[in-house]
């Protein structure tokens, strides 16, 4: 599953984005503008933007936040695959890729996720579209 990341925080712009950079996806059901909002966070920068949720901002071939919100846990992870101007395309990690990140002591996962063992990988596997 691929997603478009947009609405970058004006403080950082697209500066924190690097290819293969790990992004933490955090659902924001209490968001006053969009109950399907999914925030994107990075190590060192915190919140950098949101998963796009509009036909005007979702890049063709990517899933909107509304299509992804029920397929992931309250927090999950993706990796940046493409960066263009003020948007990026990230791939949501498969359960196998998630485990690989957890097992890598150098991964930003260890700074972004307090309890990776609490993430429901069975839910992700069941909903993952290959």
N, C-alpha and C positions, 0 to 999 in steps of 0.2 A: 504494500500500500504506500502510495506516495502522497505527500501533502505539500501545499504551498504555505510558506511562512511569510507573513507580511506585517504591516503596521509596526515597523521597528520603532523602538523607544528612541525619541529624538536625542537623548543624551549620548547614545552610542552609535546611532545610525546602523549601517551594515558592517561596521568595523569588526565586531566580534566574530563574524561569520568566517569559517574556514572549511574547506572541503573535508569531509569525514568528521567534522566536529559533532560532538554528542549534544543533543537537545533534549531537555526534560520537558515533557508535555504534561500540563496540569489543568484538569477540568476546572472551570469556574462557573458552576451552576447558579451562583448568586450574582453574576455579572449583570449590571443594570441595563446593558445594551444588547446582550445576547446570552440567553440561558444555555446555549450550546458552545459557548466560548471555551477555547483551549489555549491557555497561555504557553509560551515557549520560553524556557529559561536555559541559561548557560553558566558554567562555572566562571567565576570572577565577575560576571556582568549582571547576574540575576535575570529578571524578565527582559527579553529582547524584542518580543512581539507576540503575534497570535497566529494560529492556524487560520487561513483564509476561509470565509464562510459565505461568500457572495459570488454569484455568477460573474461579477465584474472583476473579482480578485483571484479566483481559483484558476490556476493555469490548467489548460486542457490536459487531460490524462491524470490529473490529481484528484484526490477526494477532498470534499469540503469538511469542515469541522462537524457539521451536522450529520454527515455520513460516518464519521470516525468515532464520535463521542460515545456511542453505545458499544463499540468494538474493543475499547481499551479500558484499563483500570483508571482510577482517579488520577494516577500519575503513571506515565510510561515514557518510552524513549524513542528517539529517531536520530538518524545521522544525515547530515547535510550532504547532498550529492551534486547539486548545481547551485550556483549563485549568479544572479543577473540583476544588476542595478539595485533596486529596492525590494527585491523578492528573492526567495530561495526555495528550492525544492528539496525536501527531505524524505527519506525512506523510513517508515516505521519499522523498528526492529522485529524480526521474527523471534519466537521464543528461543530458538537455537542461538541467534545472534545476541539476544539478551544475556543468556547464560555465559556466552563467550566474553561479553563485557564484564560481567560480575567476576569471572575467573581471572581477568587481566588486572593485576595489581596497579598498573599504570593508568587505567581507565578513569575518566572523569566521573563515571558512574558512582565511584566511592565517595565523591564529594557532593553529588547531586541527590543521592537516594539514601535515606537513613536505614531503611529496612528492605533491601531488595527481595528478601525471602517472603515478604508479605504480598508481593505482586502475583496476581492470579494468572499464571502462564497457561493454564488449561483454558481459561476464558479467551485469552489472546489466540491460542492455537485454533480453537473452535471458530472464531470469527475472522481469522486471518485469510485474506484473499491472495492467493499466490498467482 
